[in-house]
Amino acid sequence: MFQQTRYAHNTALRGTLQQKLVAIAIAALCTLPPFLAMGQEPNGDLQQCRSLQQKIERLDAQRKKGGSASQMDRWKRQRQGIKDEFNALRCRHWGNQLR
């Protein structure tokens, strides 16, 4: 009886491990597209990318000053949305010209 319980427990652990490995594989595949796009030209023009960069810096400054928990969360979500747009437009290509 002990061996049957132990076998069932090991089988359940193996299933959980497989689920975790699948999740890790999916996460790894989702991070590949930005690396594949690194050699490509930006989609956003310099002015648009500068504007996004300034918005990100402004939100960073606001968060450094502090605020209520709900404000901090809202600013964090806003920053992430702007950063996603910045990355989607491949604005990093502009480099030091963004300053």
Secondary structure as UniProt FT lines:
FT   HELIX           2..30
FT   HELIX           32..36
FT   TURN            37..39
FT   HELIX           46..65
FT   HELIX           69..88
FT   TURN            89..90
FT   HELIX           91..98
//
